[in-house]
Amino acid sequence: MKFLHLGDLHLGKTLSDFDLIEDQRYIFDQILRIADKESIDGIFIAGDVYDKAIPSEAATKLLDYLLINLAKKEIKVFMVSGNHDSDNRLNYGSALFASKQIFISAVFDGTLHKQSFAYGDTEIDIYILPFVKASQVRHYFPDEDIESYDDAVRAIIRNTFIDKNHKNILVAHQFVAGKGEDPALAGSEGVGTQSVGMVEKIGYDCFDDFDYVALGHIHSPQRVGRDAVRYSGSPLKYSLSEASNEKSVPLITVSEEESVKIELIPLKPMRDMRHIKGTLKELLDKKNVKAPEDFIYATLTDEDIINDAMGIFQQVYPNTVRIDYDNSHTREIEQVDISKIAENKSFPELIGDFYRLMYGCEITEEEMDVMRTVAREAGVINEAN
């Protein structure tokens, strides 16, 4: 049997002010073409289906579009919830979906649910585990010592019969780490994952009974500990830190005779995300402008700050997401111990010092008045200042 492994769809996500619904539909169409070409039997969707707990109408319609097309092709779907999803919303209609071979596990109910299939002489058991926290699992296994996410997942697996004579696959959405190393983050998993502590980490060895583990939660595609424990990564670049990522979809082939075969099929977005660097003149020179519709993160090396740089850039690159600077001023700032900057300084002194570091000149009274107004509105200073 052949399967595709997806995760972290984040339907309804925006990139800065740019709507990504069309980009997401474009990549879905590409995945559907891959499914046709490779004669896929099933598809794993490993959580974070939506970007928000209350998804937009456009996001729900897009998921509907994907599932309808998969159902028409008689491709089985195995989908779990992620930490971004609303469990109950994603679980709605799951019994009806199951009649169309769309299996959803969005709410953990004390059982690691599975679907079993015979493919020739091969017996395949596919387990679907929604995103779980230690507190949720502790409720179902009161006699187990469950303090961490690792404890929780191990307890679930320990209380599940897994027939080792079958091919066993798990679909899950958790933070899984290798021995002595964490998976490479792309900056897009949010503060919760960036600052993940020991309590959230799960050792990949707890999945030793599974022939393949289809993971979601990390946006950079990668293996964890062994080839068959894998993050598919998000199908699109959702963060500027992912600009150098190459997105792909794992093609999983399961047979009785050999171990699971994994092939990464590249995905090509409608609009790529690129990081370009140079002076404004260099970057906007016609001979250097390529794929202007891409999402652009530009680093300017000009020594002087350019007025309305974003407006100028968007005339050539309409989907410019961010502009920053790398010059002598910014490099000087990087060397400053910011913990001491505010010591015994008034607001005007602090802003004045920052302005000199950034621009190499004194701030005007008019500009200082603007900064005071903004600071008061933000509650940083009171009216007396």
C-alpha positions in Angstrom: 0.0 0.0 0.0 1.1 3.6 -0.7 0.5 6.6 1.6 1.2 10.3 1.5 2.2 12.0 4.8 1.0 15.6 5.4 1.1 17.7 8.5 0.7 21.3 9.7 -1.6 22.4 7.0 -2.6 25.6 9.0 -5.5 26.3 6.8 -6.6 29.9 7.0 -3.1 31.2 7.9 -1.9 34.6 6.8 1.7 35.7 6.2 1.9 39.2 7.5 -1.1 40.8 5.7 -1.2 38.3 2.9 -3.9 35.7 2.6 -2.6 32.2 1.8 -5.9 30.4 0.9 -5.1 30.4 -2.8 -1.5 29.2 -2.1 -2.9 26.4 0.0 -5.4 25.4 -2.6 -2.6 25.4 -5.2 -0.5 23.0 -3.1 -3.5 20.8 -2.5 -4.0 20.4 -6.2 -0.4 19.5 -6.6 -0.8 16.9 -3.8 -3.9 15.5 -5.5 -1.9 15.1 -8.8 0.8 13.3 -6.9 -1.8 11.0 -5.4 -3.1 10.2 -8.9 0.4 9.6 -10.4 1.5 7.4 -7.5 -1.8 5.5 -7.1 -2.0 6.4 -3.5 -4.2 4.2 -1.2 -4.2 6.6 1.8 -3.1 9.9 3.2 -2.0 10.8 6.7 -2.8 14.3 8.0 -0.8 14.8 11.3 -2.5 17.7 13.0 -2.7 21.5 12.9 -5.2 21.2 10.2 -6.4 24.7 10.9 -4.3 27.7 12.0 -6.9 28.8 14.5 -9.2 27.0 16.9 -12.1 28.9 15.3 -11.3 28.6 11.6 -12.5 31.0 8.9 -15.2 30.0 6.4 -12.6 30.0 3.7 -10.4 27.5 5.7 -13.3 25.1 6.3 -14.2 25.2 2.7 -10.7 24.4 1.7 -10.5 21.3 3.9 -13.9 20.3 2.5 -12.4 20.7 -1.0 -9.5 18.4 -0.1 -11.6 15.7 1.6 -14.2 15.6 -1.2 -11.5 15.1 -3.8 -9.8 12.4 -1.8 -13.2 10.6 -1.2 -13.9 10.8 -5.0 -10.6 9.0 -5.6 -11.4 6.5 -2.9 -8.2 7.5 -1.0 -8.4 6.7 2.7 -7.7 9.6 5.1 -6.3 9.3 8.6 -6.4 12.7 10.3 -5.6 13.8 13.9 -5.9 17.1 15.7 -3.0 19.3 16.6 -2.5 21.9 19.3 -3.8 24.7 16.9 -7.1 22.8 16.3 -10.4 22.9 18.2 -10.9 19.2 19.1 -14.6 19.3 19.0 -14.8 21.3 15.7 -12.5 18.9 13.9 -14.3 15.9 15.4 -17.7 17.1 14.2 -19.2 14.6 11.7 -16.4 12.1 12.2 -18.8 9.1 12.4 -20.3 10.1 9.0 -16.9 10.7 7.5 -15.8 7.2 8.5 -18.4 5.8 6.1 -16.3 7.5 3.3 -13.0 6.1 4.7 -12.1 9.4 6.3 -11.0 8.5 9.8 -10.6 11.4 12.3 -9.3 11.3 15.8 -9.5 14.8 17.3 -10.4 14.0 21.0 -8.6 11.5 23.1 -11.1 9.3 24.9 -8.8 6.8 26.6 -8.3 4.6 23.6 -5.6 4.7 20.8 -8.0 4.0 17.9 -6.9 2.0 14.9 -8.1 1.0 11.5 -7.0 -2.3 10.1 -6.6 -3.3 6.4 -5.5 -6.4 4.5 -3.5 -5.7 1.4 -2.7 -9.1 -0.2 -1.0 -11.0 2.5 0.0 -7.8 4.4 -2.0 -6.8 7.5 -1.7 -3.1 8.2 -2.9 -1.4 11.4 -3.0 2.4 11.4 -3.3 4.1 14.8 -4.4 7.7 15.0 -3.5 9.7 18.1 -4.7 13.3 18.5 -2.6 15.9 20.3 -2.5 15.0 24.0 -1.3 16.6 27.2 -0.2 14.7 30.4 -3.3 16.0 32.3 -5.7 14.6 29.7 -4.1 11.1 29.7 -3.8 11.0 33.5 -7.6 11.1 33.8 -7.9 7.8 31.8 -5.0 5.9 33.5 -5.2 6.9 37.2 -2.8 4.1 38.3 -0.1 5.3 35.9 2.6 7.7 37.0 2.1 10.4 34.4 4.0 13.7 34.9 5.2 14.5 31.4 4.0 14.2 27.8 6.5 11.4 27.4 4.9 9.5 30.3 1.5 10.1 28.8 2.3 8.8 25.3 4.1 5.8 26.7 1.1 5.0 28.9 -1.2 5.1 26.0 1.0 2.8 23.9 1.6 0.5 26.9 -2.2 0.1 27.3 -2.7 -0.7 23.6 -2.3 -4.1 22.1 0.0 -3.9 19.1 0.3 -7.0 17.0 4.0 -7.1 15.9 3.1 -9.6 13.2 1.3 -6.7 11.4 2.7 -3.6 9.8 2.0 -0.9 12.3 1.7 2.9 11.6 1.0 5.7 14.0 -0.2 9.2 13.1 0.5 11.7 15.9 1.0 15.4 16.6 3.6 15.8 19.4 7.1 17.3 20.1 9.4 14.2 19.5 13.1 14.4 20.1 16.0 12.2 19.3 18.7 11.0 21.7 20.4 14.2 23.0 19.0 16.4 20.3 15.8 18.2 19.5 14.3 18.5 16.0 15.3 21.5 13.9 12.8 24.2 14.4 11.8 26.6 11.6 10.6 29.4 13.9 7.0 28.8 12.8 5.8 26.5 15.5 5.1 29.4 17.9 6.5 30.4 21.3 5.2 27.2 23.0 7.4 25.0 20.9 10.4 27.4 20.7 10.6 27.4 24.5 9.6 23.7 24.9 10.8 22.2 28.2 11.5 18.7 29.3 7.9 18.1 30.2 6.7 18.4 26.6 9.4 16.3 24.9 8.8 12.7 23.9 11.6 10.3 23.2 11.4 8.7 19.7 12.2 5.3 21.2 8.6 5.1 22.6 7.6 4.4 19.1 9.8 1.3 18.6 6.8 -0.9 18.0 5.7 1.1 14.9 7.0 0.6 11.4 6.3 4.2 10.5 5.4 7.2 12.6 3.8 10.1 10.7 4.4 13.2 12.9 3.1 16.7 12.8 4.0 19.8 14.9 7.4 20.8 13.5 7.4 22.7 10.2 10.8 21.6 8.9 10.7 18.2 7.2 13.1 15.8 9.0 13.6 12.4 10.5 13.8 12.0 14.3 16.1 9.3 15.6 15.4 6.9 12.7 14.2 7.3 9.2 10.7 5.9 9.9 9.9 8.4 12.6 9.4 11.5 10.6 8.0 15.0 10.4 6.5 15.7 7.0 6.9 19.5 7.7 4.3 22.0 6.6 3.5 21.9 2.9 4.2 25.7 2.6 6.6 28.1 4.1 4.8 29.9 6.9 7.6 31.8 8.5 10.5 34.0 7.2 12.9 31.6 9.0 11.7 28.8 6.6 12.9 30.7 3.5 15.7 28.1 3.0 13.5 25.1 3.6 12.8 22.7 0.7 9.2 21.5 1.2 8.2 17.9 0.2 5.6 15.2 0.9 6.8 11.8 2.1 5.6 8.9 -0.1 5.3 5.8 2.2 5.3 2.3 0.6 4.3 -0.6 2.9 4.8 -4.2 1.9 5.1 -7.5 3.7 8.5 -8.4 2.3 10.6 -5.4 3.3 10.8 -2.5 5.7 8.8 0.7 5.0 10.1 2.6 1.9 10.2 6.4 2.2 10.6 8.7 -0.8 10.4 12.5 -0.5 8.5 14.2 -3.4 9.3 17.9 -3.8 6.5 20.4 -3.5 6.6 23.6 -5.6 4.5 26.6 -4.2 2.6 29.1 -6.3 4.6 31.8 -4.6 7.9 30.9 -3.0 9.4 32.7 0.0 12.8 34.1 -0.5 15.4 36.1 1.5 17.4 38.6 -0.6 20.1 40.9 0.6 21.9 43.9 -0.8 21.5 47.6 -1.4 18.2 48.9 -2.5 19.7 49.8 -5.9 21.1 46.4 -6.4 18.0 44.5 -5.3 15.7 46.5 -7.5 17.9 46.5 -10.6 16.0 44.9 -13.4 18.7 42.4 -14.2 18.5 41.1 -10.6 14.7 41.0 -10.2 13.5 37.4 -10.4 10.0 35.9 -9.7 8.6 39.3 -8.4 5.4 37.6 -7.2 7.2 35.6 -4.5 7.0 36.5 -0.9 10.1 38.5 -0.2 12.1 39.1 3.0 14.7 41.8 2.2 17.8 42.8 4.1 19.1 46.1 3.0 22.8 46.9 3.4 22.5 50.6 2.7 24.1 52.7 5.5 21.3 55.2 5.5 17.7 54.4 6.4 15.5 54.7 3.3 12.3 56.5 3.7 9.3 54.3 2.8 11.5 51.4 1.8 8.5 49.0 2.0 6.4 51.1 -0.4 9.3 51.4 -2.9 10.0 47.6 -2.7 6.4 46.7 -3.1 6.3 48.5 -6.4 8.6 45.8 -7.8 7.9 42.9 -5.3 4.2 43.4 -4.4 4.4 40.5 -1.8 7.2 41.9 0.2 6.7 40.7 3.8 9.5 42.3 5.7 12.5 44.6 5.3 15.4 45.0 7.8 18.9 46.3 7.7 22.4 44.9 8.0 24.9 47.8 8.2 27.4 49.3 10.5 24.7 50.7 12.7 22.8 47.5 13.2 26.1 45.6 13.8 27.0 48.1 16.5 23.7 47.6 18.2 24.2 43.8 18.2 27.3 44.4 20.4 25.4 46.5 23.0 24.4 45.0 26.3 20.7 45.9 26.2 20.3 45.0 29.9 22.2 48.1 30.9 20.7 50.5 28.4 17.8 51.6 30.5 19.6 51.9 33.8 19.0 55.4 35.4 17.8 56.9 32.2 14.7 58.9 31.4 12.4 58.1 28.5 13.9 60.9 26.3 17.4 59.8 27.1 16.6 56.2 26.3 14.9 57.0 23.0 17.7 59.5 22.1 20.4 56.9 22.7 18.5 54.3 20.6 18.0 56.9 17.8 21.7 57.7 17.7 22.6 54.0 17.6 20.2 53.4 14.8 20.7 56.5 12.7 23.9 58.1 13.8 22.3 61.5 14.5 20.1 63.3 17.1 16.4 62.8 17.3 14.3 66.0 16.6 11.8 67.4 19.0 9.0 66.6 16.6 10.1 63.0 16.4 10.5 62.8 20.2 6.9 64.1 20.6 5.7 61.3 18.3 7.5 58.7 20.4 6.1 60.1 23.6 2.5 60.0 22.2 3.0 56.3 21.1 4.5 55.4 24.5 1.6 57.0 26.4 -1.0 55.2 24.2 0.9 51.9 24.9 0.9 52.6 28.6 4.8 52.6 28.7 4.9 56.1 30.2 2.3 58.2 32.0 1.0 61.7 31.0 3.6 63.4 33.3 6.4 62.2 31.0 
